[in-house]
Amino acid sequence: MLIMKTEISTNKGTQVLELEVGPANWSGELYREHQAKKMASLPAAKIISTKRGTAGIKASMYPKSENKLPTKGLRISSGRGTSIRTL
């Protein structure tokens, strides 16, 4: 895991803090790994809230995230949306 150091200013710009920042885990393969670890740590009978908190599902029944994007045959619009390319 790559950890970088970054500086941020605080207190109306009068102080500088140096922080260690790792890669964000909210997209792509990193997110799927992060979600799998979090779901594995939950008890199977734990209820997860869904649909704005009006419904719930057990952690053991929660569906696994998958990469559903096709890499072949994907259509991409280009040229201000006037033309379409197929991969």
C-alpha positions as CSV (number, residue, x, y, z in Angstrom):
1,M,0.0,0.0,0.0
2,L,1.4,3.4,-1.0
3,I,1.3,6.0,1.7
4,M,2.0,9.6,0.8
5,K,2.6,12.7,2.9
6,T,0.6,15.8,2.2
7,E,0.4,19.2,3.8
8,I,-2.8,21.0,4.7
9,S,-3.2,24.5,6.1
10,T,-5.4,25.1,9.2
11,N,-6.3,28.0,11.5
12,K,-7.0,30.5,8.7
13,G,-3.8,29.6,7.0
14,T,-1.5,30.2,10.0
15,Q,-0.6,26.5,10.6
16,V,0.5,23.7,8.4
17,L,-0.2,20.0,9.3
18,E,1.6,17.1,7.6
19,L,-0.6,14.1,7.2
20,E,0.1,10.6,5.9
21,V,-2.5,9.7,3.3
22,G,-3.1,6.3,1.7
23,P,-5.1,5.6,-1.5
24,A,-8.8,6.1,-1.3
25,N,-10.9,2.9,-1.0
26,W,-14.2,4.1,-2.3
27,S,-14.0,3.0,-5.9
28,G,-13.0,0.1,-8.1
29,E,-11.2,-3.0,-6.9
30,L,-10.0,-1.3,-3.7
31,Y,-13.6,-0.7,-2.7
32,R,-14.6,-4.3,-3.4
33,E,-11.8,-5.5,-1.2
34,H,-12.6,-3.0,1.5
35,Q,-16.3,-3.9,1.4
36,A,-15.5,-7.7,1.6
37,K,-13.4,-7.1,4.7
38,K,-16.1,-5.0,6.4
39,M,-18.8,-7.5,5.6
40,A,-16.7,-10.5,6.8
41,S,-16.3,-8.7,10.2
42,L,-20.1,-8.4,10.7
43,P,-22.0,-11.1,12.5
44,A,-24.3,-13.1,10.1
45,A,-27.5,-12.1,12.0
46,K,-26.6,-8.4,11.9
47,I,-29.4,-6.3,10.2
48,I,-28.2,-3.8,7.6
49,S,-30.6,-0.9,6.9
50,T,-31.6,-0.3,3.3
51,K,-34.1,1.9,1.4
52,R,-33.5,5.0,3.5
53,G,-33.8,3.0,6.7
54,T,-37.3,1.7,6.0
55,A,-36.2,-1.9,5.2
56,G,-33.4,-4.2,6.4
57,I,-31.5,-7.3,5.3
58,K,-29.3,-9.7,7.2
59,A,-25.6,-9.4,6.6
60,S,-25.4,-13.1,5.5
61,M,-28.0,-12.4,2.8
62,Y,-26.4,-9.1,1.5
63,P,-25.3,-9.5,-2.2
64,K,-21.6,-9.4,-3.1
65,S,-20.5,-6.5,-5.3
66,E,-19.4,-7.5,-8.8
67,N,-17.8,-5.7,-11.7
68,K,-20.7,-5.6,-14.1
69,L,-19.1,-3.4,-16.8
70,P,-18.4,-5.3,-20.0
71,T,-14.9,-4.6,-21.4
72,K,-15.8,-5.7,-24.9
73,G,-18.8,-4.2,-26.8
74,L,-19.0,-1.2,-24.6
75,R,-20.5,1.8,-26.4
76,I,-18.9,5.3,-25.7
77,S,-20.3,8.5,-27.0
78,S,-17.8,11.1,-28.2
79,G,-17.7,14.3,-30.3
80,R,-20.2,16.2,-28.0
81,G,-22.4,13.2,-27.9
82,T,-22.9,13.2,-31.7
83,S,-21.0,9.9,-32.5
84,I,-20.8,6.5,-30.8
85,R,-17.7,4.2,-30.6
86,T,-17.8,0.6,-29.7
87,L,-14.9,-1.0,-27.9
